[in-house]
Amino acid sequence: MNVILRSMLTCPSCGAMTTETMPTDACQYFYECLACKTLLKPRAGDCCVFCSYGSVACPPIQQGQADDCCRQGNTA
């Protein structure tokens, strides 16, 4: 299975879209919108900002192997 490493984040506050490279070894919990400076964090039930606001889920979720950071995020 090929893992997609680039995801387009869409800010829920201003609608700005930015393509970012996702980390492969951890979930990214925070992201600051480059346009409006809103600090994004995952929605309830999501492990990272890419799963909440991205066009592609994070690599651990894509691989079906959510590591500890993803499991913790899903229970919060």
mmCIF file of the N, C-alpha and C atoms, coordinates in Angstrom:
data_MODEL
# 
_entry.id   MODEL 
# 
loop_
_atom_site.group_PDB 
_atom_site.id 
_atom_site.type_symbol 
_atom_site.label_atom_id 
_atom_site.label_alt_id 
_atom_site.label_comp_id 
_atom_site.label_asym_id 
_atom_site.label_entity_id 
_atom_site.label_seq_id 
_atom_site.pdbx_PDB_ins_code 
_atom_site.Cartn_x 
_atom_site.Cartn_y 
_atom_site.Cartn_z 
_atom_site.occupancy 
_atom_site.B_iso_or_equiv 
_atom_site.pdbx_formal_charge 
_atom_site.auth_seq_id 
_atom_site.auth_comp_id 
_atom_site.auth_asym_id 
_atom_site.auth_atom_id 
_atom_site.pdbx_PDB_model_num 
ATOM 1   N N  . MET A 1 1  ? 0.839   -1.189 0.000  1.00 0.00 ? 1  MET A N  1 
ATOM 2   C CA . MET A 1 1  ? 0.000   0.000  0.000  1.00 0.00 ? 1  MET A CA 1 
ATOM 3   C C  . MET A 1 1  ? 0.878   1.243  0.000  1.00 0.00 ? 1  MET A C  1 
ATOM 4   N N  . ASN A 1 2  ? 0.603   2.142  -0.922 1.00 0.00 ? 2  ASN A N  1 
ATOM 5   C CA . ASN A 1 2  ? 1.331   3.406  -0.960 1.00 0.00 ? 2  ASN A CA 1 
ATOM 6   C C  . ASN A 1 2  ? 0.687   4.388  0.004  1.00 0.00 ? 2  ASN A C  1 
ATOM 7   N N  . VAL A 1 3  ? 1.524   5.012  0.809  1.00 0.00 ? 3  VAL A N  1 
ATOM 8   C CA . VAL A 1 3  ? 1.050   6.010  1.763  1.00 0.00 ? 3  VAL A CA 1 
ATOM 9   C C  . VAL A 1 3  ? 1.209   7.390  1.133  1.00 0.00 ? 3  VAL A C  1 
ATOM 10  N N  . ILE A 1 4  ? 0.146   8.148  1.166  1.00 0.00 ? 4  ILE A N  1 
ATOM 11  C CA . ILE A 1 4  ? 0.173   9.521  0.654  1.00 0.00 ? 4  ILE A CA 1 
ATOM 12  C C  . ILE A 1 4  ? 0.691   10.419 1.773  1.00 0.00 ? 4  ILE A C  1 
ATOM 13  N N  . LEU A 1 5  ? 1.718   11.204 1.481  1.00 0.00 ? 5  LEU A N  1 
ATOM 14  C CA . LEU A 1 5  ? 2.338   12.038 2.510  1.00 0.00 ? 5  LEU A CA 1 
ATOM 15  C C  . LEU A 1 5  ? 1.949   13.505 2.427  1.00 0.00 ? 5  LEU A C  1 
ATOM 16  N N  . ARG A 1 6  ? 1.287   13.920 1.363  1.00 0.00 ? 6  ARG A N  1 
ATOM 17  C CA . ARG A 1 6  ? 0.875   15.316 1.231  1.00 0.00 ? 6  ARG A CA 1 
ATOM 18  C C  . ARG A 1 6  ? -0.639  15.405 1.380  1.00 0.00 ? 6  ARG A C  1 
ATOM 19  N N  . SER A 1 7  ? -1.075  16.379 2.162  1.00 0.00 ? 7  SER A N  1 
ATOM 20  C CA . SER A 1 7  ? -2.496  16.580 2.407  1.00 0.00 ? 7  SER A CA 1 
ATOM 21  C C  . SER A 1 7  ? -2.797  18.072 2.353  1.00 0.00 ? 7  SER A C  1 
ATOM 22  N N  . MET A 1 8  ? -3.953  18.418 1.817  1.00 0.00 ? 8  MET A N  1 
ATOM 23  C CA . MET A 1 8  ? -4.358  19.815 1.782  1.00 0.00 ? 8  MET A CA 1 
ATOM 24  C C  . MET A 1 8  ? -5.211  20.108 3.013  1.00 0.00 ? 8  MET A C  1 
ATOM 25  N N  . LEU A 1 9  ? -4.692  20.968 3.876  1.00 0.00 ? 9  LEU A N  1 
ATOM 26  C CA . LEU A 1 9  ? -5.434  21.380 5.065  1.00 0.00 ? 9  LEU A CA 1 
ATOM 27  C C  . LEU A 1 9  ? -6.324  22.566 4.707  1.00 0.00 ? 9  LEU A C  1 
ATOM 28  N N  . THR A 1 10 ? -7.567  22.530 5.185  1.00 0.00 ? 10 THR A N  1 
ATOM 29  C CA . THR A 1 10 ? -8.500  23.635 4.985  1.00 0.00 ? 10 THR A CA 1 
ATOM 30  C C  . THR A 1 10 ? -8.861  24.203 6.349  1.00 0.00 ? 10 THR A C  1 
ATOM 31  N N  . CYS A 1 11 ? -8.565  25.464 6.567  1.00 0.00 ? 11 CYS A N  1 
ATOM 32  C CA . CYS A 1 11 ? -8.847  26.117 7.840  1.00 0.00 ? 11 CYS A CA 1 
ATOM 33  C C  . CYS A 1 11 ? -10.360 26.293 8.003  1.00 0.00 ? 11 CYS A C  1 
ATOM 34  N N  . PRO A 1 12 ? -10.915 25.820 9.116  1.00 0.00 ? 12 PRO A N  1 
ATOM 35  C CA . PRO A 1 12 ? -12.353 25.977 9.328  1.00 0.00 ? 12 PRO A CA 1 
ATOM 36  C C  . PRO A 1 12 ? -12.751 27.426 9.637  1.00 0.00 ? 12 PRO A C  1 
ATOM 37  N N  . SER A 1 13 ? -11.788 28.255 10.024 1.00 0.00 ? 13 SER A N  1 
ATOM 38  C CA . SER A 1 13 ? -12.092 29.643 10.363 1.00 0.00 ? 13 SER A CA 1 
ATOM 39  C C  . SER A 1 13 ? -12.154 30.558 9.147  1.00 0.00 ? 13 SER A C  1 
ATOM 40  N N  . CYS A 1 14 ? -11.170 30.433 8.249  1.00 0.00 ? 14 CYS A N  1 
ATOM 41  C CA . CYS A 1 14 ? -11.113 31.364 7.123  1.00 0.00 ? 14 CYS A CA 1 
ATOM 42  C C  . CYS A 1 14 ? -11.212 30.687 5.765  1.00 0.00 ? 14 CYS A C  1 
ATOM 43  N N  . GLY A 1 15 ? -11.127 29.354 5.729  1.00 0.00 ? 15 GLY A N  1 
ATOM 44  C CA . GLY A 1 15 ? -11.245 28.628 4.468  1.00 0.00 ? 15 GLY A CA 1 
ATOM 45  C C  . GLY A 1 15 ? -9.953  28.532 3.664  1.00 0.00 ? 15 GLY A C  1 
ATOM 46  N N  . ALA A 1 16 ? -8.868  29.088 4.193  1.00 0.00 ? 16 ALA A N  1 
ATOM 47  C CA . ALA A 1 16 ? -7.590  29.010 3.481  1.00 0.00 ? 16 ALA A CA 1 
ATOM 48  C C  . ALA A 1 16 ? -7.155  27.554 3.350  1.00 0.00 ? 16 ALA A C  1 
ATOM 49  N N  . MET A 1 17 ? -6.558  27.228 2.202  1.00 0.00 ? 17 MET A N  1 
ATOM 50  C CA . MET A 1 17 ? -6.097  25.867 1.962  1.00 0.00 ? 17 MET A CA 1 
ATOM 51  C C  . MET A 1 17 ? -4.585  25.876 1.747  1.00 0.00 ? 17 MET A C  1 
ATOM 52  N N  . THR A 1 18 ? -3.911  24.950 2.422  1.00 0.00 ? 18 THR A N  1 
ATOM 53  C CA . THR A 1 18 ? -2.464  24.840 2.334  1.00 0.00 ? 18 THR A CA 1 
ATOM 54  C C  . THR A 1 18 ? -2.089  23.372 2.217  1.00 0.00 ? 18 THR A C  1 
ATOM 55  N N  . THR A 1 19 ? -1.216  23.051 1.277  1.00 0.00 ? 19 THR A N  1 
ATOM 56  C CA . THR A 1 19 ? -0.742  21.678 1.150  1.00 0.00 ? 19 THR A CA 1 
ATOM 57  C C  . THR A 1 19 ? 0.480   21.505 2.027  1.00 0.00 ? 19 THR A C  1 
ATOM 58  N N  . GLU A 1 20 ? 0.438   20.480 2.871  1.00 0.00 ? 20 GLU A N  1 
ATOM 59  C CA . GLU A 1 20 ? 1.517   20.207 3.825  1.00 0.00 ? 20 GLU A CA 1 
ATOM 60  C C  . GLU A 1 20 ? 1.952   18.751 3.722  1.00 0.00 ? 20 GLU A C  1 
ATOM 61  N N  . THR A 1 21 ? 3.208   18.496 4.068  1.00 0.00 ? 21 THR A N  1 
ATOM 62  C CA . THR A 1 21 ? 3.715   17.136 4.165  1.00 0.00 ? 21 THR A CA 1 
ATOM 63  C C  . THR A 1 21 ? 3.465   16.633 5.575  1.00 0.00 ? 21 THR A C  1 
ATOM 64  N N  . MET A 1 22 ? 2.870   15.463 5.677  1.00 0.00 ? 22 MET A N  1 
ATOM 65  C CA . MET A 1 22 ? 2.534   14.892 6.991  1.00 0.00 ? 22 MET A CA 1 
ATOM 66  C C  . MET A 1 22 ? 3.730   14.143 7.573  1.00 0.00 ? 22 MET A C  1 
ATOM 67  N N  . PRO A 1 23 ? 3.908   14.213 8.893  1.00 0.00 ? 23 PRO A N  1 
ATOM 68  C CA . PRO A 1 23 ? 4.958   13.405 9.515  1.00 0.00 ? 23 PRO A CA 1 
ATOM 69  C C  . PRO A 1 23 ? 4.602   11.921 9.417  1.00 0.00 ? 23 PRO A C  1 
ATOM 70  N N  . THR A 1 24 ? 5.614   11.078 9.307  1.00 0.00 ? 24 THR A N  1 
ATOM 71  C CA . THR A 1 24 ? 5.370   9.642  9.187  1.00 0.00 ? 24 THR A CA 1 
ATOM 72  C C  . THR A 1 24 ? 5.523   8.910  10.505 1.00 0.00 ? 24 THR A C  1 
ATOM 73  N N  . ASP A 1 25 ? 6.081   9.584  11.506 1.00 0.00 ? 25 ASP A N  1 
ATOM 74  C CA . ASP A 1 25 ? 6.384   8.910  12.764 1.00 0.00 ? 25 ASP A CA 1 
ATOM 75  C C  . ASP A 1 25 ? 5.545   9.386  13.944 1.00 0.00 ? 25 ASP A C  1 
ATOM 76  N N  . ALA A 1 26 ? 4.604   10.291 13.693 1.00 0.00 ? 26 ALA A N  1 
ATOM 77  C CA . ALA A 1 26 ? 3.767   10.824 14.776 1.00 0.00 ? 26 ALA A CA 1 
ATOM 78  C C  . ALA A 1 26 ? 2.555   11.516 14.176 1.00 0.00 ? 26 ALA A C  1 
ATOM 79  N N  . CYS A 1 27 ? 1.544   11.729 14.999 1.00 0.00 ? 27 CYS A N  1 
ATOM 80  C CA . CYS A 1 27 ? 0.386   12.509 14.581 1.00 0.00 ? 27 CYS A CA 1 
ATOM 81  C C  . CYS A 1 27 ? 0.645   13.973 14.916 1.00 0.00 ? 27 CYS A C  1 
ATOM 82  N N  . GLN A 1 28 ? 0.225   14.871 14.046 1.00 0.00 ? 28 GLN A N  1 
ATOM 83  C CA . GLN A 1 28 ? 0.405   16.298 14.287 1.00 0.00 ? 28 GLN A CA 1 
ATOM 84  C C  . GLN A 1 28 ? -0.857  16.833 14.945 1.00 0.00 ? 28 GLN A C  1 
ATOM 85  N N  . TYR A 1 29 ? -0.729  17.211 16.201 1.00 0.00 ? 29 TYR A N  1 
ATOM 86  C CA . TYR A 1 29 ? -1.888  17.620 16.981 1.00 0.00 ? 29 TYR A CA 1 
ATOM 87  C C  . TYR A 1 29 ? -2.261  19.091 16.749 1.00 0.00 ? 29 TYR A C  1 
ATOM 88  N N  . PHE A 1 30 ? -1.280  19.957 16.504 1.00 0.00 ? 30 PHE A N  1 
ATOM 89  C CA . PHE A 1 30 ? -1.547  21.382 16.299 1.00 0.00 ? 30 PHE A CA 1 
ATOM 90  C C  . PHE A 1 30 ? -1.049  21.836 14.931 1.00 0.00 ? 30 PHE A C  1 
ATOM 91  N N  . TYR A 1 31 ? -1.742  22.835 14.384 1.00 0.00 ? 31 TYR A N  1 
ATOM 92  C CA . TYR A 1 31 ? -1.303  23.469 13.148 1.00 0.00 ? 31 TYR A CA 1 
ATOM 93  C C  . TYR A 1 31 ? -1.812  24.906 13.172 1.00 0.00 ? 31 TYR A C  1 
ATOM 94  N N  . GLU A 1 32 ? -0.932  25.861 12.893 1.00 0.00 ? 32 GLU A N  1 
ATOM 95  C CA . GLU A 1 32 ? -1.341  27.261 12.849 1.00 0.00 ? 32 GLU A CA 1 
ATOM 96  C C  . GLU A 1 32 ? -1.621  27.650 11.405 1.00 0.00 ? 32 GLU A C  1 
ATOM 97  N N  . CYS A 1 33 ? -2.841  28.100 11.152 1.00 0.00 ? 33 CYS A N  1 
ATOM 98  C CA . CYS A 1 33 ? -3.223  28.546 9.814  1.00 0.00 ? 33 CYS A CA 1 
ATOM 99  C C  . CYS A 1 33 ? -2.295  29.680 9.383  1.00 0.00 ? 33 CYS A C  1 
ATOM 100 N N  . LEU A 1 34 ? -1.744  29.549 8.189  1.00 0.00 ? 34 LEU A N  1 
ATOM 101 C CA . LEU A 1 34 ? -0.825  30.567 7.687  1.00 0.00 ? 34 LEU A CA 1 
ATOM 102 C C  . LEU A 1 34 ? -1.537  31.868 7.344  1.00 0.00 ? 34 LEU A C  1 
ATOM 103 N N  . ALA A 1 35 ? -2.824  31.804 7.040  1.00 0.00 ? 35 ALA A N  1 
ATOM 104 C CA . ALA A 1 35 ? -3.577  32.990 6.636  1.00 0.00 ? 35 ALA A CA 1 
ATOM 105 C C  . ALA A 1 35 ? -4.115  33.786 7.824  1.00 0.00 ? 35 ALA A C  1 
ATOM 106 N N  . CYS A 1 36 ? -4.841  33.118 8.731  1.00 0.00 ? 36 CYS A N  1 
ATOM 107 C CA . CYS A 1 36 ? -5.512  33.846 9.817  1.00 0.00 ? 36 CYS A CA 1 
ATOM 108 C C  . CYS A 1 36 ? -4.894  33.596 11.196 1.00 0.00 ? 36 CYS A C  1 
ATOM 109 N N  . LYS A 1 37 ? -3.897  32.709 11.255 1.00 0.00 ? 37 LYS A N  1 
ATOM 110 C CA . LYS A 1 37 ? -3.166  32.395 12.492 1.00 0.00 ? 37 LYS A CA 1 
ATOM 111 C C  . LYS A 1 37 ? -3.993  31.636 13.526 1.00 0.00 ? 37 LYS A C  1 
ATOM 112 N N  . THR A 1 38 ? -5.151  31.099 13.129 1.00 0.00 ? 38 THR A N  1 
ATOM 113 C CA . THR A 1 38 ? -5.941  30.262 14.040 1.00 0.00 ? 38 THR A CA 1 
ATOM 114 C C  . THR A 1 38 ? -5.161  28.983 14.327 1.00 0.00 ? 38 THR A C  1 
ATOM 115 N N  . LEU A 1 39 ? -5.114  28.582 15.583 1.00 0.00 ? 39 LEU A N  1 
ATOM 116 C CA . LEU A 1 39 ? -4.444  27.346 15.968 1.00 0.00 ? 39 LEU A CA 1 
ATOM 117 C C  . LEU A 1 39 ? -5.455  26.205 15.854 1.00 0.00 ? 39 LEU A C  1 
ATOM 118 N N  . LEU A 1 40 ? -5.210  25.323 14.896 1.00 0.00 ? 40 LEU A N  1 
ATOM 119 C CA . LEU A 1 40 ? -6.102  24.186 14.685 1.00 0.00 ? 40 LEU A CA 1 
ATOM 120 C C  . LEU A 1 40 ? -5.685  23.032 15.571 1.00 0.00 ? 40 LEU A C  1 
ATOM 121 N N  . LYS A 1 41 ? -6.665  22.319 16.083 1.00 0.00 ? 41 LYS A N  1 
ATOM 122 C CA . LYS A 1 41 ? -6.420  21.074 16.804 1.00 0.00 ? 41 LYS A CA 1 
ATOM 123 C C  . LYS A 1 41 ? -7.493  20.088 16.368 1.00 0.00 ? 41 LYS A C  1 
ATOM 124 N N  . PRO A 1 42 ? -7.249  18.793 16.543 1.00 0.00 ? 42 PRO A N  1 
ATOM 125 C CA . PRO A 1 42 ? -8.196  17.797 16.034 1.00 0.00 ? 42 PRO A CA 1 
ATOM 126 C C  . PRO A 1 42 ? -9.587  17.929 16.636 1.00 0.00 ? 42 PRO A C  1 
ATOM 127 N N  . ARG A 1 43 ? -10.581 17.590 15.829 1.00 0.00 ? 43 ARG A N  1 
ATOM 128 C CA . ARG A 1 43 ? -11.949 17.493 16.334 1.00 0.00 ? 43 ARG A CA 1 
ATOM 129 C C  . ARG A 1 43 ? -12.040 16.261 17.235 1.00 0.00 ? 43 ARG A C  1 
ATOM 130 N N  . ALA A 1 44 ? -13.040 16.237 18.089 1.00 0.00 ? 44 ALA A N  1 
ATOM 131 C CA . ALA A 1 44 ? -13.260 15.083 18.967 1.00 0.00 ? 44 ALA A CA 1 
ATOM 132 C C  . ALA A 1 44 ? -13.347 13.817 18.123 1.00 0.00 ? 44 ALA A C  1 
ATOM 133 N N  . GLY A 1 45 ? -12.598 12.799 18.519 1.00 0.00 ? 45 GLY A N  1 
ATOM 134 C CA . GLY A 1 45 ? -12.607 11.527 17.813 1.00 0.00 ? 45 GLY A CA 1 
ATOM 135 C C  . GLY A 1 45 ? -11.539 11.387 16.749 1.00 0.00 ? 45 GLY A C  1 
ATOM 136 N N  . ASP A 1 46 ? -10.884 12.484 16.381 1.00 0.00 ? 46 ASP A N  1 
ATOM 137 C CA . ASP A 1 46 ? -9.799  12.426 15.397 1.00 0.00 ? 46 ASP A CA 1 
ATOM 138 C C  . ASP A 1 46 ? -8.457  12.490 16.115 1.00 0.00 ? 46 ASP A C  1 
ATOM 139 N N  . CYS A 1 47 ? -7.438  11.892 15.484 1.00 0.00 ? 47 CYS A N  1 
ATOM 140 C CA . CYS A 1 47 ? -6.129  11.826 16.139 1.00 0.00 ? 47 CYS A CA 1 
ATOM 141 C C  . CYS A 1 47 ? -5.238  13.004 15.814 1.00 0.00 ? 47 CYS A C  1 
ATOM 142 N N  . CYS A 1 48 ? -5.505  13.703 14.712 1.00 0.00 ? 48 CYS A N  1 
ATOM 143 C CA . CYS A 1 48 ? -4.601  14.784 14.317 1.00 0.00 ? 48 CYS A CA 1 
ATOM 144 C C  . CYS A 1 48 ? -5.324  15.788 13.426 1.00 0.00 ? 48 CYS A C  1 
ATOM 145 N N  . VAL A 1 49 ? -4.652  16.894 13.137 1.00 0.00 ? 49 VAL A N  1 
ATOM 146 C CA . VAL A 1 49 ? -5.256  17.933 12.308 1.00 0.00 ? 49 VAL A CA 1 
ATOM 147 C C  . VAL A 1 49 ? -5.485  17.459 10.876 1.00 0.00 ? 49 VAL A C  1 
ATOM 148 N N  . PHE A 1 50 ? -4.665  16.531 10.394 1.00 0.00 ? 50 PHE A N  1 
ATOM 149 C CA . PHE A 1 50 ? -4.854  16.025 9.031  1.00 0.00 ? 50 PHE A CA 1 
ATOM 150 C C  . PHE A 1 50 ? -6.123  15.180 8.933  1.00 0.00 ? 50 PHE A C  1 
ATOM 151 N N  . CYS A 1 51 ? -6.416  14.413 9.967  1.00 0.00 ? 51 CYS A N  1 
ATOM 152 C CA . CYS A 1 51 ? -7.648  13.614 9.961  1.00 0.00 ? 51 CYS A CA 1 
ATOM 153 C C  . CYS A 1 51 ? -8.882  14.500 10.075 1.00 0.00 ? 51 CYS A C  1 
ATOM 154 N N  . SER A 1 52 ? -8.755  15.646 10.734 1.00 0.00 ? 52 SER A N  1 
ATOM 155 C CA . SER A 1 52 ? -9.887  16.556 10.893 1.00 0.00 ? 52 SER A CA 1 
ATOM 156 C C  . SER A 1 52 ? -10.074 17.527 9.726  1.00 0.00 ? 52 SER A C  1 
ATOM 157 N N  . TYR A 1 53 ? -8.981  18.085 9.212  1.00 0.00 ? 53 TYR A N  1 
ATOM 158 C CA . TYR A 1 53 ? -9.088  19.182 8.250  1.00 0.00 ? 53 TYR A CA 1 
ATOM 159 C C  . TYR A 1 53 ? -8.358  18.922 6.934  1.00 0.00 ? 53 TYR A C  1 
ATOM 160 N N  . GLY A 1 54 ? -7.755  17.749 6.792  1.00 0.00 ? 54 GLY A N  1 
ATOM 161 C CA . GLY A 1 54 ? -6.974  17.458 5.602  1.00 0.00 ? 54 GLY A CA 1 
ATOM 162 C C  . GLY A 1 54 ? -7.743  16.706 4.533  1.00 0.00 ? 54 GLY A C  1 
ATOM 163 N N  . SER A 1 55 ? -7.184  16.704 3.352  1.00 0.00 ? 55 SER A N  1 
ATOM 164 C CA . SER A 1 55 ? -7.766  15.969 2.230  1.00 0.00 ? 55 SER A CA 1 
ATOM 165 C C  . SER A 1 55 ? -7.408  14.490 2.294  1.00 0.00 ? 55 SER A C  1 
ATOM 166 N N  . VAL A 1 56 ? -6.409  14.145 3.118  1.00 0.00 ? 56 VAL A N  1 
ATOM 167 C CA . VAL A 1 56 ? -5.936  12.774 3.270  1.00 0.00 ? 56 VAL A CA 1 
ATOM 168 C C  . VAL A 1 56 ? -5.685  12.523 4.753  1.00 0.00 ? 56 VAL A C  1 
ATOM 169 N N  . ALA A 1 57 ? -6.077  11.353 5.244  1.00 0.00 ? 57 ALA A N  1 
ATOM 170 C CA . ALA A 1 57 ? -5.814  10.991 6.645  1.00 0.00 ? 57 ALA A CA 1 
ATOM 171 C C  . ALA A 1 57 ? -4.312  10.800 6.854  1.00 0.00 ? 57 ALA A C  1 
ATOM 172 N N  . CYS A 1 58 ? -3.877  10.880 8.098  1.00 0.00 ? 58 CYS A N  1 
ATOM 173 C CA . CYS A 1 58 ? -2.459  10.748 8.432  1.00 0.00 ? 58 CYS A CA 1 
ATOM 174 C C  . CYS A 1 58 ? -1.930  9.350  8.087  1.00 0.00 ? 58 CYS A C  1 
ATOM 175 N N  . PRO A 1 59 ? -0.609  9.226  7.891  1.00 0.00 ? 59 PRO A N  1 
ATOM 176 C CA . PRO A 1 59 ? -0.019  7.935  7.510  1.00 0.00 ? 59 PRO A CA 1 
ATOM 177 C C  . PRO A 1 59 ? -0.384  6.759  8.424  1.00 0.00 ? 59 PRO A C  1 
ATOM 178 N N  . PRO A 1 60 ? -0.353  6.894  9.761  1.00 0.00 ? 60 PRO A N  1 
ATOM 179 C CA . PRO A 1 60 ? -0.734  5.731  10.578 1.00 0.00 ? 60 PRO A CA 1 
ATOM 180 C C  . PRO A 1 60 ? -2.167  5.256  10.316 1.00 0.00 ? 60 PRO A C  1 
ATOM 181 N N  . ILE A 1 61 ? -3.087  6.167  10.100 1.00 0.00 ? 61 ILE A N  1 
ATOM 182 C CA . ILE A 1 61 ? -4.472  5.799  9.816  1.00 0.00 ? 61 ILE A CA 1 
ATOM 183 C C  . ILE A 1 61 ? -4.568  5.168  8.419  1.00 0.00 ? 61 ILE A C  1 
ATOM 184 N N  . GLN A 1 62 ? -3.865  5.732  7.447  1.00 0.00 ? 62 GLN A N  1 
ATOM 185 C CA . GLN A 1 62 ? -3.861  5.164  6.098  1.00 0.00 ? 62 GLN A CA 1 
ATOM 186 C C  . GLN A 1 62 ? -3.387  3.710  6.113  1.00 0.00 ? 62 GLN A C  1 
ATOM 187 N N  . GLN A 1 63 ? -2.393  3.423  6.959  1.00 0.00 ? 63 GLN A N  1 
ATOM 188 C CA . GLN A 1 63 ? -1.812  2.088  7.021  1.00 0.00 ? 63 GLN A CA 1 
ATOM 189 C C  . GLN A 1 63 ? -2.606  1.142  7.912  1.00 0.00 ? 63 GLN A C  1 
ATOM 190 N N  . GLY A 1 64 ? -3.608  1.669  8.612  1.00 0.00 ? 64 GLY A N  1 
ATOM 191 C CA . GLY A 1 64 ? -4.386  0.841  9.518  1.00 0.00 ? 64 GLY A CA 1 
ATOM 192 C C  . GLY A 1 64 ? -3.591  0.431  10.740 1.00 0.00 ? 64 GLY A C  1 
ATOM 193 N N  . GLN A 1 65 ? -2.553  1.191  11.037 1.00 0.00 ? 65 GLN A N  1 
ATOM 194 C CA . GLN A 1 65 ? -1.680  0.883  12.167 1.00 0.00 ? 65 GLN A CA 1 
ATOM 195 C C  . GLN A 1 65 ? -1.509  2.117  13.036 1.00 0.00 ? 65 GLN A C  1 
ATOM 196 N N  . ALA A 1 66 ? -2.589  2.626  13.578 1.00 0.00 ? 66 ALA A N  1 
ATOM 197 C CA . ALA A 1 66 ? -2.517  3.808  14.426 1.00 0.00 ? 66 ALA A CA 1 
ATOM 198 C C  . ALA A 1 66 ? -1.626  3.518  15.624 1.00 0.00 ? 66 ALA A C  1 
ATOM 199 N N  . ASP A 1 67 ? -0.604  4.347  15.794 1.00 0.00 ? 67 ASP A N  1 
ATOM 200 C CA . ASP A 1 67 ? 0.285   4.153  16.928 1.00 0.00 ? 67 ASP A CA 1 
ATOM 201 C C  . ASP A 1 67 ? -0.300  4.775  18.189 1.00 0.00 ? 67 ASP A C  1 
ATOM 202 N N  . ASP A 1 68 ? 0.451   4.832  19.252 1.00 0.00 ? 68 ASP A N  1 
ATOM 203 C CA . ASP A 1 68 ? -0.073  5.309  20.533 1.00 0.00 ? 68 ASP A CA 1 
ATOM 204 C C  . ASP A 1 68 ? -0.654  6.714  20.461 1.00 0.00 ? 68 ASP A C  1 
ATOM 205 N N  . CYS A 1 69 ? -0.012  7.618  19.707 1.00 0.00 ? 69 CYS A N  1 
ATOM 206 C CA . CYS A 1 69 ? -0.537  8.987  19.658 1.00 0.00 ? 69 CYS A CA 1 
ATOM 207 C C  . CYS A 1 69 ? -1.910  9.014  18.993 1.00 0.00 ? 69 CYS A C  1 
ATOM 208 N N  . CYS A 1 70 ? -2.115  8.161  18.005 1.00 0.00 ? 70 CYS A N  1 
ATOM 209 C CA . CYS A 1 70 ? -3.414  8.137  17.343 1.00 0.00 ? 70 CYS A CA 1 
ATOM 210 C C  . CYS A 1 70 ? -4.482  7.522  18.249 1.00 0.00 ? 70 CYS A C  1 
ATOM 211 N N  . ARG A 1 71 ? -4.157  6.454  18.932 1.00 0.00 ? 71 ARG A N  1 
ATOM 212 C CA . ARG A 1 71 ? -5.134  5.842  19.829 1.00 0.00 ? 71 ARG A CA 1 
ATOM 213 C C  . ARG A 1 71 ? -5.513  6.786  20.953 1.00 0.00 ? 71 ARG A C  1 
ATOM 214 N N  . GLN A 1 72 ? -4.539  7.530  21.480 1.00 0.00 ? 72 GLN A N  1 
ATOM 215 C CA . GLN A 1 72 ? -4.843  8.491  22.540 1.00 0.00 ? 72 GLN A CA 1 
ATOM 216 C C  . GLN A 1 72 ? -5.749  9.592  22.021 1.00 0.00 ? 72 GLN A C  1 
ATOM 217 N N  . GLY A 1 73 ? -5.485  10.073 20.811 1.00 0.00 ? 73 GLY A N  1 
ATOM 218 C CA . GLY A 1 73 ? -6.323  11.123 20.229 1.00 0.00 ? 73 GLY A CA 1 
ATOM 219 C C  . GLY A 1 73 ? -7.742  10.670 19.998 1.00 0.00 ? 73 GLY A C  1 
ATOM 220 N N  . ASN A 1 74 ? -7.939  9.407  19.647 1.00 0.00 ? 74 ASN A N  1 
ATOM 221 C CA . ASN A 1 74 ? -9.269  8.903  19.391 1.00 0.00 ? 74 ASN A CA 1 
ATOM 222 C C  . ASN A 1 74 ? -10.086 8.716  20.648 1.00 0.00 ? 74 ASN A C  1 
ATOM 223 N N  . THR A 1 75 ? -9.455  8.684  21.815 1.00 0.00 ? 75 THR A N  1 
ATOM 224 C CA . THR A 1 75 ? -10.193 8.485  23.043 1.00 0.00 ? 75 THR A CA 1 
ATOM 225 C C  . THR A 1 75 ? -10.460 9.792  23.766 1.00 0.00 ? 75 THR A C  1 
ATOM 226 N N  . ALA A 1 76 ? -9.867  10.868 23.279 1.00 0.00 ? 76 ALA A N  1 
ATOM 227 C CA . ALA A 1 76 ? -10.028 12.159 23.967 1.00 0.00 ? 76 ALA A CA 1 
ATOM 228 C C  . ALA A 1 76 ? -11.340 12.817 23.613 1.00 0.00 ? 76 ALA A C  1 
# 
